[in-house]
Amino acid sequence: MTIPVGADLLAKVEEVLKGYGWTVEESAVLFFMWCVVCPERAKAWLTQCMDGEAQ
């Protein structure tokens, strides 16, 4: 799967994830697994993100 992301955003994401010891690819896999295992929690979190409420 290819997810197009601008170079500036990718650099920012890589910088944040570096603190967790994760790669962008690893974090994407973890996110997709979370969506499969806990779809209601993922949906609630994504809704909060879209509403500007997630932290």
All heavy atoms as atom14 arrays in JSON, in Angstrom:
{
  "sequence": "MTIPVGADLLAKVEEVLKGYGWTVEESAVLFFMWCVVCPERAKAWLTQCMDGEAQ",
  "atom14_mask": [
    [1, 1, 1, 1, 1, 1, 1, 1, 0, 0, 0, 0, 0, 0],
    [1, 1, 1, 1, 1, 1, 1, 0, 0, 0, 0, 0, 0, 0],
    [1, 1, 1, 1, 1, 1, 1, 1, 0, 0, 0, 0, 0, 0],
    [1, 1, 1, 1, 1, 1, 1, 0, 0, 0, 0, 0, 0, 0],
    [1, 1, 1, 1, 1, 1, 1, 0, 0, 0, 0, 0, 0, 0],
    [1, 1, 1, 1, 0, 0, 0, 0, 0, 0, 0, 0, 0, 0],
    [1, 1, 1, 1, 1, 0, 0, 0, 0, 0, 0, 0, 0, 0],
    [1, 1, 1, 1, 1, 1, 1, 1, 0, 0, 0, 0, 0, 0],
    [1, 1, 1, 1, 1, 1, 1, 1, 0, 0, 0, 0, 0, 0],
    [1, 1, 1, 1, 1, 1, 1, 1, 0, 0, 0, 0, 0, 0],
    [1, 1, 1, 1, 1, 0, 0, 0, 0, 0, 0, 0, 0, 0],
    [1, 1, 1, 1, 1, 1, 1, 1, 1, 0, 0, 0, 0, 0],
    [1, 1, 1, 1, 1, 1, 1, 0, 0, 0, 0, 0, 0, 0],
    [1, 1, 1, 1, 1, 1, 1, 1, 1, 0, 0, 0, 0, 0],
    [1, 1, 1, 1, 1, 1, 1, 1, 1, 0, 0, 0, 0, 0],
    [1, 1, 1, 1, 1, 1, 1, 0, 0, 0, 0, 0, 0, 0],
    [1, 1, 1, 1, 1, 1, 1, 1, 0, 0, 0, 0, 0, 0],
    [1, 1, 1, 1, 1, 1, 1, 1, 1, 0, 0, 0, 0, 0],
    [1, 1, 1, 1, 0, 0, 0, 0, 0, 0, 0, 0, 0, 0],
    [1, 1, 1, 1, 1, 1, 1, 1, 1, 1, 1, 1, 0, 0],
    [1, 1, 1, 1, 0, 0, 0, 0, 0, 0, 0, 0, 0, 0],
    [1, 1, 1, 1, 1, 1, 1, 1, 1, 1, 1, 1, 1, 1],
    [1, 1, 1, 1, 1, 1, 1, 0, 0, 0, 0, 0, 0, 0],
    [1, 1, 1, 1, 1, 1, 1, 0, 0, 0, 0, 0, 0, 0],
    [1, 1, 1, 1, 1, 1, 1, 1, 1, 0, 0, 0, 0, 0],
    [1, 1, 1, 1, 1, 1, 1, 1, 1, 0, 0, 0, 0, 0],
    [1, 1, 1, 1, 1, 1, 0, 0, 0, 0, 0, 0, 0, 0],
    [1, 1, 1, 1, 1, 0, 0, 0, 0, 0, 0, 0, 0, 0],
    [1, 1, 1, 1, 1, 1, 1, 0, 0, 0, 0, 0, 0, 0],
    [1, 1, 1, 1, 1, 1, 1, 1, 0, 0, 0, 0, 0, 0],
    [1, 1, 1, 1, 1, 1, 1, 1, 1, 1, 1, 0, 0, 0],
    [1, 1, 1, 1, 1, 1, 1, 1, 1, 1, 1, 0, 0, 0],
    [1, 1, 1, 1, 1, 1, 1, 1, 0, 0, 0, 0, 0, 0],
    [1, 1, 1, 1, 1, 1, 1, 1, 1, 1, 1, 1, 1, 1],
    [1, 1, 1, 1, 1, 1, 0, 0, 0, 0, 0, 0, 0, 0],
    [1, 1, 1, 1, 1, 1, 1, 0, 0, 0, 0, 0, 0, 0],
    [1, 1, 1, 1, 1, 1, 1, 0, 0, 0, 0, 0, 0, 0],
    [1, 1, 1, 1, 1, 1, 0, 0, 0, 0, 0, 0, 0, 0],
    [1, 1, 1, 1, 1, 1, 1, 0, 0, 0, 0, 0, 0, 0],
    [1, 1, 1, 1, 1, 1, 1, 1, 1, 0, 0, 0, 0, 0],
    [1, 1, 1, 1, 1, 1, 1, 1, 1, 1, 1, 0, 0, 0],
    [1, 1, 1, 1, 1, 0, 0, 0, 0, 0, 0, 0, 0, 0],
    [1, 1, 1, 1, 1, 1, 1, 1, 1, 0, 0, 0, 0, 0],
    [1, 1, 1, 1, 1, 0, 0, 0, 0, 0, 0, 0, 0, 0],
    [1, 1, 1, 1, 1, 1, 1, 1, 1, 1, 1, 1, 1, 1],
    [1, 1, 1, 1, 1, 1, 1, 1, 0, 0, 0, 0, 0, 0],
    [1, 1, 1, 1, 1, 1, 1, 0, 0, 0, 0, 0, 0, 0],
    [1, 1, 1, 1, 1, 1, 1, 1, 1, 0, 0, 0, 0, 0],
    [1, 1, 1, 1, 1, 1, 0, 0, 0, 0, 0, 0, 0, 0],
    [1, 1, 1, 1, 1, 1, 1, 1, 0, 0, 0, 0, 0, 0],
    [1, 1, 1, 1, 1, 1, 1, 1, 0, 0, 0, 0, 0, 0],
    [1, 1, 1, 1, 0, 0, 0, 0, 0, 0, 0, 0, 0, 0],
    [1, 1, 1, 1, 1, 1, 1, 1, 1, 0, 0, 0, 0, 0],
    [1, 1, 1, 1, 1, 0, 0, 0, 0, 0, 0, 0, 0, 0],
    [1, 1, 1, 1, 1, 1, 1, 1, 1, 0, 0, 0, 0, 0]
  ],
  "atom14_positions": [
    [[0.85, -1.16, 0.0], [0.0, 0.0, 0.0], [0.9, 1.23, 0.0], [1.9, 1.28, 0.7], [-0.89, -0.02, 1.24], [-1.67, 1.24, 1.43], [-2.61, 1.3, 2.96], [-3.93, 0.23, 2.57], [0.0, 0.0, 0.0], [0.0, 0.0, 0.0], [0.0, 0.0, 0.0], [0.0, 0.0, 0.0], [0.0, 0.0, 0.0], [0.0, 0.0, 0.0]],
    [[0.54, 2.19, -0.77], [1.26, 3.46, -0.81], [0.33, 4.57, -0.35], [-0.8, 4.69, -0.83], [1.75, 3.76, -2.24], [2.6, 2.7, -2.67], [2.51, 5.08, -2.29], [0.0, 0.0, 0.0], [0.0, 0.0, 0.0], [0.0, 0.0, 0.0], [0.0, 0.0, 0.0], [0.0, 0.0, 0.0], [0.0, 0.0, 0.0], [0.0, 0.0, 0.0]],
    [[0.81, 5.35, 0.6], [0.05, 6.49, 1.1], [0.85, 7.74, 0.77], [1.94, 7.95, 1.32], [-0.18, 6.39, 2.62], [-0.91, 5.09, 2.96], [-0.95, 7.6, 3.13], [-0.99, 4.79, 4.44], [0.0, 0.0, 0.0], [0.0, 0.0, 0.0], [0.0, 0.0, 0.0], [0.0, 0.0, 0.0], [0.0, 0.0, 0.0], [0.0, 0.0, 0.0]],
    [[0.36, 8.57, -0.16], [1.11, 9.77, -0.53], [1.13, 10.78, 0.62], [0.09, 11.11, 1.19], [0.36, 10.32, -1.74], [-1.0, 9.72, -1.68], [-0.89, 8.44, -0.91], [0.0, 0.0, 0.0], [0.0, 0.0, 0.0], [0.0, 0.0, 0.0], [0.0, 0.0, 0.0], [0.0, 0.0, 0.0], [0.0, 0.0, 0.0], [0.0, 0.0, 0.0]],
    [[2.33, 11.24, 0.96], [2.52, 12.21, 2.03], [3.59, 13.19, 1.57], [4.62, 12.78, 1.04], [2.96, 11.51, 3.33], [3.22, 12.52, 4.43], [1.94, 10.5, 3.79], [0.0, 0.0, 0.0], [0.0, 0.0, 0.0], [0.0, 0.0, 0.0], [0.0, 0.0, 0.0], [0.0, 0.0, 0.0], [0.0, 0.0, 0.0], [0.0, 0.0, 0.0]],
    [[3.37, 14.46, 1.79], [4.35, 15.47, 1.43], [5.63, 15.3, 2.24], [5.62, 14.81, 3.37], [0.0, 0.0, 0.0], [0.0, 0.0, 0.0], [0.0, 0.0, 0.0], [0.0, 0.0, 0.0], [0.0, 0.0, 0.0], [0.0, 0.0, 0.0], [0.0, 0.0, 0.0], [0.0, 0.0, 0.0], [0.0, 0.0, 0.0], [0.0, 0.0, 0.0]],
    [[6.74, 15.71, 1.65], [8.05, 15.54, 2.28], [8.14, 16.26, 3.62], [8.72, 15.73, 4.57], [9.15, 16.03, 1.34], [0.0, 0.0, 0.0], [0.0, 0.0, 0.0], [0.0, 0.0, 0.0], [0.0, 0.0, 0.0], [0.0, 0.0, 0.0], [0.0, 0.0, 0.0], [0.0, 0.0, 0.0], [0.0, 0.0, 0.0], [0.0, 0.0, 0.0]],
    [[7.55, 17.45, 3.74], [7.6, 18.2, 4.98], [6.84, 17.48, 6.1], [7.34, 17.34, 7.21], [7.03, 19.6, 4.77], [7.18, 20.49, 5.99], [8.31, 20.55, 6.54], [6.19, 21.12, 6.4], [0.0, 0.0, 0.0], [0.0, 0.0, 0.0], [0.0, 0.0, 0.0], [0.0, 0.0, 0.0], [0.0, 0.0, 0.0], [0.0, 0.0, 0.0]],
    [[5.64, 17.0, 5.77], [4.85, 16.27, 6.76], [5.54, 14.97, 7.14], [5.59, 14.61, 8.32], [3.45, 15.98, 6.23], [2.53, 15.17, 7.15], [2.35, 15.86, 8.5], [1.19, 14.92, 6.47], [0.0, 0.0, 0.0], [0.0, 0.0, 0.0], [0.0, 0.0, 0.0], [0.0, 0.0, 0.0], [0.0, 0.0, 0.0], [0.0, 0.0, 0.0]],
    [[6.09, 14.26, 6.17], [6.79, 13.01, 6.44], [7.96, 13.24, 7.4], [8.16, 12.47, 8.34], [7.28, 12.37, 5.15], [7.98, 11.03, 5.28], [7.08, 9.99, 5.94], [8.45, 10.55, 3.92], [0.0, 0.0, 0.0], [0.0, 0.0, 0.0], [0.0, 0.0, 0.0], [0.0, 0.0, 0.0], [0.0, 0.0, 0.0], [0.0, 0.0, 0.0]],
    [[8.71, 14.31, 7.2], [9.83, 14.62, 8.08], [9.35, 14.89, 9.51], [9.97, 14.44, 10.48], [10.61, 15.82, 7.55], [0.0, 0.0, 0.0], [0.0, 0.0, 0.0], [0.0, 0.0, 0.0], [0.0, 0.0, 0.0], [0.0, 0.0, 0.0], [0.0, 0.0, 0.0], [0.0, 0.0, 0.0], [0.0, 0.0, 0.0], [0.0, 0.0, 0.0]],
    [[8.23, 15.59, 9.65], [7.67, 15.88, 10.98], [7.2, 14.59, 11.66], [7.45, 14.39, 12.85], [6.52, 16.87, 10.87], [6.96, 18.26, 10.48], [5.77, 19.18, 10.3], [6.22, 20.56, 9.85], [5.09, 21.45, 9.58], [0.0, 0.0, 0.0], [0.0, 0.0, 0.0], [0.0, 0.0, 0.0], [0.0, 0.0, 0.0], [0.0, 0.0, 0.0]],
    [[6.54, 13.73, 10.89], [6.06, 12.47, 11.44], [7.23, 11.6, 11.87], [7.23, 11.02, 12.96], [5.17, 11.72, 10.42], [4.88, 10.3, 10.86], [3.89, 12.49, 10.17], [0.0, 0.0, 0.0], [0.0, 0.0, 0.0], [0.0, 0.0, 0.0], [0.0, 0.0, 0.0], [0.0, 0.0, 0.0], [0.0, 0.0, 0.0], [0.0, 0.0, 0.0]],
    [[8.26, 11.53, 11.04], [9.45, 10.73, 11.38], [10.1, 11.25, 12.66], [10.55, 10.46, 13.49], [10.45, 10.74, 10.23], [9.99, 9.91, 9.04], [10.9, 10.03, 7.84], [11.58, 11.07, 7.68], [10.91, 9.09, 7.03], [0.0, 0.0, 0.0], [0.0, 0.0, 0.0], [0.0, 0.0, 0.0], [0.0, 0.0, 0.0], [0.0, 0.0, 0.0]],
    [[10.13, 12.56, 12.83], [10.74, 13.15, 14.03], [9.95, 12.76, 15.28], [10.52, 12.41, 16.31], [10.8, 14.67, 13.89], [11.53, 15.36, 15.01], [13.01, 14.99, 15.1], [13.63, 14.66, 14.07], [13.55, 15.02, 16.23], [0.0, 0.0, 0.0], [0.0, 0.0, 0.0], [0.0, 0.0, 0.0], [0.0, 0.0, 0.0], [0.0, 0.0, 0.0]],
    [[8.63, 12.82, 15.2], [7.79, 12.44, 16.34], [7.95, 10.96, 16.66], [8.12, 10.58, 17.82], [6.3, 12.77, 16.06], [5.4, 12.15, 17.11], [6.09, 14.28, 16.0], [0.0, 0.0, 0.0], [0.0, 0.0, 0.0], [0.0, 0.0, 0.0], [0.0, 0.0, 0.0], [0.0, 0.0, 0.0], [0.0, 0.0, 0.0], [0.0, 0.0, 0.0]],
    [[7.9, 10.13, 15.64], [7.96, 8.68, 15.85], [9.32, 8.22, 16.33], [9.42, 7.18, 17.0], [7.57, 7.94, 14.56], [6.13, 8.12, 14.12], [5.9, 7.44, 12.78], [5.16, 7.6, 15.16], [0.0, 0.0, 0.0], [0.0, 0.0, 0.0], [0.0, 0.0, 0.0], [0.0, 0.0, 0.0], [0.0, 0.0, 0.0], [0.0, 0.0, 0.0]],
    [[10.34, 8.98, 16.02], [11.7, 8.61, 16.45], [11.76, 8.48, 17.97], [12.43, 7.6, 18.51], [12.7, 9.66, 15.97], [14.12, 9.3, 16.25], [15.18, 10.25, 15.67], [14.73, 11.6, 15.28], [15.8, 12.5, 14.86], [0.0, 0.0, 0.0], [0.0, 0.0, 0.0], [0.0, 0.0, 0.0], [0.0, 0.0, 0.0], [0.0, 0.0, 0.0]],
    [[11.02, 9.32, 18.67], [10.97, 9.27, 20.13], [10.39, 7.97, 20.67], [10.66, 7.58, 21.8], [0.0, 0.0, 0.0], [0.0, 0.0, 0.0], [0.0, 0.0, 0.0], [0.0, 0.0, 0.0], [0.0, 0.0, 0.0], [0.0, 0.0, 0.0], [0.0, 0.0, 0.0], [0.0, 0.0, 0.0], [0.0, 0.0, 0.0], [0.0, 0.0, 0.0]],
    [[9.58, 7.3, 19.86], [8.99, 6.02, 20.25], [9.78, 4.84, 19.71], [9.47, 3.69, 20.02], [7.55, 5.93, 19.73], [6.63, 6.96, 20.33], [6.32, 8.13, 19.66], [6.09, 6.76, 21.6], [5.48, 9.08, 20.22], [5.24, 7.7, 22.17], [4.95, 8.86, 21.47], [4.11, 9.8, 22.03], [0.0, 0.0, 0.0], [0.0, 0.0, 0.0]],
    [[10.75, 5.12, 18.86], [11.53, 4.05, 18.25], [10.79, 3.35, 17.12], [11.1, 2.21, 16.79], [0.0, 0.0, 0.0], [0.0, 0.0, 0.0], [0.0, 0.0, 0.0], [0.0, 0.0, 0.0], [0.0, 0.0, 0.0], [0.0, 0.0, 0.0], [0.0, 0.0, 0.0], [0.0, 0.0, 0.0], [0.0, 0.0, 0.0], [0.0, 0.0, 0.0]],
    [[9.8, 4.03, 16.53], [8.99, 3.45, 15.45], [9.33, 4.09, 14.12], [9.69, 5.27, 14.05], [7.5, 3.69, 15.69], [6.91, 3.07, 16.9], [7.46, 2.1, 17.68], [5.65, 3.37, 17.48], [6.61, 1.78, 18.71], [5.49, 2.54, 18.61], [4.64, 4.25, 17.15], [4.35, 2.58, 19.4], [3.51, 4.28, 17.94], [3.36, 3.45, 19.06]],
    [[9.15, 3.32, 13.07], [9.22, 3.87, 11.72], [7.81, 4.28, 11.3], [6.82, 3.89, 11.93], [9.76, 2.84, 10.71], [8.82, 1.77, 10.6], [11.12, 2.3, 11.13], [0.0, 0.0, 0.0], [0.0, 0.0, 0.0], [0.0, 0.0, 0.0], [0.0, 0.0, 0.0], [0.0, 0.0, 0.0], [0.0, 0.0, 0.0], [0.0, 0.0, 0.0]],
    [[7.73, 5.03, 10.24], [6.42, 5.42, 9.71], [5.64, 4.16, 9.32], [4.44, 4.06, 9.6], [6.58, 6.37, 8.5], [5.25, 6.63, 7.83], [7.23, 7.67, 8.92], [0.0, 0.0, 0.0], [0.0, 0.0, 0.0], [0.0, 0.0, 0.0], [0.0, 0.0, 0.0], [0.0, 0.0, 0.0], [0.0, 0.0, 0.0], [0.0, 0.0, 0.0]],
    [[6.32, 3.22, 8.71], [5.66, 1.99, 8.28], [5.12, 1.2, 9.48], [3.99, 0.71, 9.45], [6.63, 1.12, 7.47], [7.03, 1.72, 6.14], [8.14, 2.76, 6.24], [8.71, 2.98, 7.34], [8.44, 3.38, 5.2], [0.0, 0.0, 0.0], [0.0, 0.0, 0.0], [0.0, 0.0, 0.0], [0.0, 0.0, 0.0], [0.0, 0.0, 0.0]],
    [[5.93, 1.09, 10.53], [5.48, 0.37, 11.73], [4.27, 1.05, 12.36], [3.33, 0.38, 12.79], [6.62, 0.29, 12.76], [7.74, -0.63, 12.35], [8.96, -0.48, 13.24], [9.2, 0.62, 13.78], [9.67, -1.49, 13.39], [0.0, 0.0, 0.0], [0.0, 0.0, 0.0], [0.0, 0.0, 0.0], [0.0, 0.0, 0.0], [0.0, 0.0, 0.0]],
    [[4.29, 2.36, 12.42], [3.17, 3.06, 13.04], [1.9, 2.91, 12.2], [0.8, 2.8, 12.74], [3.5, 4.53, 13.27], [3.67, 5.21, 12.04], [0.0, 0.0, 0.0], [0.0, 0.0, 0.0], [0.0, 0.0, 0.0], [0.0, 0.0, 0.0], [0.0, 0.0, 0.0], [0.0, 0.0, 0.0], [0.0, 0.0, 0.0], [0.0, 0.0, 0.0]],
    [[2.04, 2.88, 10.88], [0.87, 2.67, 10.02], [0.28, 1.28, 10.26], [-0.95, 1.13, 10.37], [1.25, 2.85, 8.55], [0.0, 0.0, 0.0], [0.0, 0.0, 0.0], [0.0, 0.0, 0.0], [0.0, 0.0, 0.0], [0.0, 0.0, 0.0], [0.0, 0.0, 0.0], [0.0, 0.0, 0.0], [0.0, 0.0, 0.0], [0.0, 0.0, 0.0]],
    [[1.13, 0.26, 10.35], [0.65, -1.09, 10.61], [-0.06, -1.16, 11.95], [-1.14, -1.74, 12.07], [1.81, -2.11, 10.54], [1.39, -3.47, 11.06], [2.32, -2.23, 9.11], [0.0, 0.0, 0.0], [0.0, 0.0, 0.0], [0.0, 0.0, 0.0], [0.0, 0.0, 0.0], [0.0, 0.0, 0.0], [0.0, 0.0, 0.0], [0.0, 0.0, 0.0]],
    [[0.53, -0.54, 12.98], [-0.11, -0.53, 14.29], [-1.46, 0.17, 14.25], [-2.43, -0.29, 14.86], [0.8, 0.15, 15.32], [2.04, -0.63, 15.72], [2.97, 0.27, 16.54], [1.66, -1.86, 16.5], [0.0, 0.0, 0.0], [0.0, 0.0, 0.0], [0.0, 0.0, 0.0], [0.0, 0.0, 0.0], [0.0, 0.0, 0.0], [0.0, 0.0, 0.0]],
    [[-1.54, 1.27, 13.52], [-2.81, 2.0, 13.4], [-3.86, 1.14, 12.71], [-5.01, 1.04, 13.18], [-2.62, 3.3, 12.63], [-3.9, 4.03, 12.38], [-4.53, 4.71, 13.41], [-4.49, 4.03, 11.12], [-5.73, 5.38, 13.2], [-5.68, 4.68, 10.9], [-6.3, 5.36, 11.94], [0.0, 0.0, 0.0], [0.0, 0.0, 0.0], [0.0, 0.0, 0.0]],
    [[-3.49, 0.49, 11.61], [-4.45, -0.36, 10.9], [-4.88, -1.55, 11.75], [-6.05, -1.95, 11.72], [-3.9, -0.81, 9.55], [-3.71, 0.33, 8.58], [-2.54, 0.43, 7.83], [-4.68, 1.29, 8.41], [-2.36, 1.47, 6.94], [-4.51, 2.34, 7.52], [-3.34, 2.43, 6.77], [0.0, 0.0, 0.0], [0.0, 0.0, 0.0], [0.0, 0.0, 0.0]],
    [[-3.96, -2.11, 12.51], [-4.32, -3.22, 13.41], [-5.31, -2.73, 14.46], [-6.28, -3.42, 14.79], [-3.07, -3.8, 14.07], [-2.22, -4.63, 13.14], [-0.67, -5.21, 13.88], [-1.23, -6.01, 15.36], [0.0, 0.0, 0.0], [0.0, 0.0, 0.0], [0.0, 0.0, 0.0], [0.0, 0.0, 0.0], [0.0, 0.0, 0.0], [0.0, 0.0, 0.0]],
    [[-5.08, -1.54, 14.99], [-5.98, -0.95, 15.99], [-7.38, -0.78, 15.4], [-8.38, -1.07, 16.06], [-5.41, 0.39, 16.44], [-6.19, 1.1, 17.5], [-6.66, 0.58, 18.67], [-6.58, 2.47, 17.5], [-7.32, 1.55, 19.4], [-7.28, 2.72, 18.7], [-6.39, 3.52, 16.62], [-7.79, 3.96, 19.02], [-6.9, 4.76, 16.94], [-7.6, 4.97, 18.14]],
    [[-7.45, -0.35, 14.14], [-8.74, -0.17, 13.49], [-9.49, -1.49, 13.34], [-10.72, -1.52, 13.39], [-8.56, 0.48, 12.12], [-8.05, 2.21, 12.21], [0.0, 0.0, 0.0], [0.0, 0.0, 0.0], [0.0, 0.0, 0.0], [0.0, 0.0, 0.0], [0.0, 0.0, 0.0], [0.0, 0.0, 0.0], [0.0, 0.0, 0.0], [0.0, 0.0, 0.0]],
    [[-8.76, -2.59, 13.15], [-9.38, -3.9, 13.0], [-9.8, -4.45, 14.36], [-10.9, -4.97, 14.52], [-8.42, -4.88, 12.3], [-8.93, -6.31, 12.36], [-8.19, -4.46, 10.85], [0.0, 0.0, 0.0], [0.0, 0.0, 0.0], [0.0, 0.0, 0.0], [0.0, 0.0, 0.0], [0.0, 0.0, 0.0], [0.0, 0.0, 0.0], [0.0, 0.0, 0.0]],
    [[-8.93, -4.31, 15.36], [-9.17, -4.91, 16.68], [-10.18, -4.09, 17.49], [-11.02, -4.66, 18.19], [-7.84, -5.06, 17.45], [-8.08, -5.54, 18.86], [-6.92, -6.01, 16.71], [0.0, 0.0, 0.0], [0.0, 0.0, 0.0], [0.0, 0.0, 0.0], [0.0, 0.0, 0.0], [0.0, 0.0, 0.0], [0.0, 0.0, 0.0], [0.0, 0.0, 0.0]],
    [[-10.1, -2.79, 17.41], [-10.97, -1.91, 18.22], [-11.64, -0.86, 17.33], [-11.41, 0.35, 17.5], [-10.15, -1.21, 19.29], [-9.22, -2.28, 20.37], [0.0, 0.0, 0.0], [0.0, 0.0, 0.0], [0.0, 0.0, 0.0], [0.0, 0.0, 0.0], [0.0, 0.0, 0.0], [0.0, 0.0, 0.0], [0.0, 0.0, 0.0], [0.0, 0.0, 0.0]],
    [[-12.47, -1.27, 16.39], [-13.01, -0.29, 15.44], [-13.83, 0.83, 16.07], [-13.76, 1.96, 15.59], [-13.88, -1.15, 14.5], [-14.18, -2.39, 15.27], [-13.01, -2.61, 16.18], [0.0, 0.0, 0.0], [0.0, 0.0, 0.0], [0.0, 0.0, 0.0], [0.0, 0.0, 0.0], [0.0, 0.0, 0.0], [0.0, 0.0, 0.0], [0.0, 0.0, 0.0]],
    [[-14.55, 0.55, 17.14], [-15.35, 1.61, 17.76], [-14.47, 2.66, 18.43], [-14.74, 3.85, 18.35], [-16.36, 1.01, 18.75], [-17.45, 0.21, 18.08], [-18.19, 0.98, 17.0], [-18.55, 2.15, 17.25], [-18.41, 0.42, 15.91], [0.0, 0.0, 0.0], [0.0, 0.0, 0.0], [0.0, 0.0, 0.0], [0.0, 0.0, 0.0], [0.0, 0.0, 0.0]],
    [[-13.4, 2.21, 19.1], [-12.48, 3.17, 19.73], [-11.75, 3.98, 18.67], [-11.53, 5.18, 18.83], [-11.49, 2.44, 20.63], [-12.17, 1.91, 21.88], [-11.21, 1.24, 22.82], [-10.23, 2.19, 23.32], [-9.1, 1.85, 23.91], [-8.82, 0.58, 24.11], [-8.26, 2.75, 24.34], [0.0, 0.0, 0.0], [0.0, 0.0, 0.0], [0.0, 0.0, 0.0]],
    [[-11.35, 3.31, 17.58], [-10.67, 4.01, 16.5], [-11.6, 5.05, 15.88], [-11.18, 6.19, 15.63], [-10.19, 3.02, 15.44], [0.0, 0.0, 0.0], [0.0, 0.0, 0.0], [0.0, 0.0, 0.0], [0.0, 0.0, 0.0], [0.0, 0.0, 0.0], [0.0, 0.0, 0.0], [0.0, 0.0, 0.0], [0.0, 0.0, 0.0], [0.0, 0.0, 0.0]],
    [[-12.85, 4.67, 15.66], [-13.82, 5.61, 15.09], [-14.03, 6.81, 16.0], [-14.07, 7.95, 15.54], [-15.15, 4.89, 14.84], [-16.2, 5.75, 14.22], [-17.49, 4.98, 14.0], [-18.57, 5.88, 13.45], [-19.84, 5.16, 13.28], [0.0, 0.0, 0.0], [0.0, 0.0, 0.0], [0.0, 0.0, 0.0], [0.0, 0.0, 0.0], [0.0, 0.0, 0.0]],
    [[-14.14, 6.57, 17.3], [-14.34, 7.66, 18.25], [-13.14, 8.61, 18.25], [-13.3, 9.83, 18.25], [-14.57, 7.11, 19.65], [0.0, 0.0, 0.0], [0.0, 0.0, 0.0], [0.0, 0.0, 0.0], [0.0, 0.0, 0.0], [0.0, 0.0, 0.0], [0.0, 0.0, 0.0], [0.0, 0.0, 0.0], [0.0, 0.0, 0.0], [0.0, 0.0, 0.0]],
    [[-11.93, 8.04, 18.22], [-10.72, 8.86, 18.21], [-10.62, 9.67, 16.93], [-10.31, 10.85, 16.96], [-9.49, 7.97, 18.39], [-8.22, 8.75, 18.39], [-7.7, 9.47, 19.42], [-7.3, 8.9, 17.31], [-6.51, 10.06, 19.04], [-6.25, 9.72, 17.75], [-7.28, 8.4, 16.01], [-5.19, 10.06, 16.92], [-6.22, 8.74, 15.2], [-5.18, 9.56, 15.66]],
    [[-10.92, 9.03, 15.78], [-10.86, 9.75, 14.51], [-11.89, 10.86, 14.46], [-11.62, 11.94, 13.93], [-11.05, 8.77, 13.34], [-9.89, 7.82, 13.11], [-10.28, 6.72, 12.13], [-8.66, 8.56, 12.64], [0.0, 0.0, 0.0], [0.0, 0.0, 0.0], [0.0, 0.0, 0.0], [0.0, 0.0, 0.0], [0.0, 0.0, 0.0], [0.0, 0.0, 0.0]],
    [[-13.07, 10.63, 15.04], [-14.08, 11.68, 15.12], [-13.58, 12.85, 15.94], [-13.77, 14.02, 15.57], [-15.4, 11.11, 15.69], [-15.86, 10.07, 14.83], [-16.46, 12.19, 15.81], [0.0, 0.0, 0.0], [0.0, 0.0, 0.0], [0.0, 0.0, 0.0], [0.0, 0.0, 0.0], [0.0, 0.0, 0.0], [0.0, 0.0, 0.0], [0.0, 0.0, 0.0]],
    [[-12.93, 12.55, 17.07], [-12.37, 13.62, 17.91], [-11.3, 14.39, 17.14], [-11.22, 15.62, 17.25], [-11.76, 13.04, 19.17], [-12.77, 12.55, 20.17], [-12.11, 11.95, 21.39], [-10.96, 11.52, 21.35], [-12.84, 11.87, 22.49], [0.0, 0.0, 0.0], [0.0, 0.0, 0.0], [0.0, 0.0, 0.0], [0.0, 0.0, 0.0], [0.0, 0.0, 0.0]],
    [[-10.51, 13.71, 16.36], [-9.48, 14.37, 15.55], [-10.11, 15.32, 14.55], [-9.66, 16.46, 14.38], [-8.62, 13.35, 14.81], [-7.48, 12.44, 15.88], [0.0, 0.0, 0.0], [0.0, 0.0, 0.0], [0.0, 0.0, 0.0], [0.0, 0.0, 0.0], [0.0, 0.0, 0.0], [0.0, 0.0, 0.0], [0.0, 0.0, 0.0], [0.0, 0.0, 0.0]],
    [[-11.15, 14.86, 13.88], [-11.82, 15.69, 12.87], [-12.49, 16.89, 13.52], [-12.58, 17.96, 12.89], [-12.82, 14.86, 12.08], [-12.14, 13.85, 11.2], [-13.16, 12.73, 10.19], [-14.8, 13.2, 10.42], [0.0, 0.0, 0.0], [0.0, 0.0, 0.0], [0.0, 0.0, 0.0], [0.0, 0.0, 0.0], [0.0, 0.0, 0.0], [0.0, 0.0, 0.0]],
    [[-12.92, 16.75, 14.76], [-13.58, 17.85, 15.49], [-12.57, 18.76, 16.21], [-12.96, 19.69, 16.88], [-14.58, 17.31, 16.49], [-15.76, 16.62, 15.83], [-15.98, 16.84, 14.62], [-16.46, 15.84, 16.51], [0.0, 0.0, 0.0], [0.0, 0.0, 0.0], [0.0, 0.0, 0.0], [0.0, 0.0, 0.0], [0.0, 0.0, 0.0], [0.0, 0.0, 0.0]],
    [[-11.29, 18.41, 16.12], [-10.25, 19.19, 16.78], [-10.18, 18.95, 18.27], [-9.6, 19.76, 19.0], [0.0, 0.0, 0.0], [0.0, 0.0, 0.0], [0.0, 0.0, 0.0], [0.0, 0.0, 0.0], [0.0, 0.0, 0.0], [0.0, 0.0, 0.0], [0.0, 0.0, 0.0], [0.0, 0.0, 0.0], [0.0, 0.0, 0.0], [0.0, 0.0, 0.0]],
    [[-10.75, 17.86, 18.75], [-10.79, 17.59, 20.2], [-9.69, 16.64, 20.67], [-9.42, 16.57, 21.87], [-12.15, 17.0, 20.56], [-13.31, 17.92, 20.27], [-14.65, 17.23, 20.42], [-14.69, 16.07, 20.86], [-15.67, 17.85, 20.09], [0.0, 0.0, 0.0], [0.0, 0.0, 0.0], [0.0, 0.0, 0.0], [0.0, 0.0, 0.0], [0.0, 0.0, 0.0]],
    [[-9.11, 15.87, 19.77], [-8.09, 14.87, 20.17], [-6.8, 15.56, 20.55], [-6.45, 16.6, 20.01], [-7.85, 13.88, 19.05], [0.0, 0.0, 0.0], [0.0, 0.0, 0.0], [0.0, 0.0, 0.0], [0.0, 0.0, 0.0], [0.0, 0.0, 0.0], [0.0, 0.0, 0.0], [0.0, 0.0, 0.0], [0.0, 0.0, 0.0], [0.0, 0.0, 0.0]],
    [[-6.12, 14.96, 21.51], [-4.84, 15.53, 21.95], [-3.73, 14.54, 21.75], [-3.83, 13.41, 21.79], [-4.94, 15.93, 23.4], [-5.92, 17.04, 23.58], [-5.89, 17.57, 25.0], [-5.02, 17.28, 25.8], [-6.88, 18.36, 25.33], [0.0, 0.0, 0.0], [0.0, 0.0, 0.0], [0.0, 0.0, 0.0], [0.0, 0.0, 0.0], [0.0, 0.0, 0.0]]
  ]
}
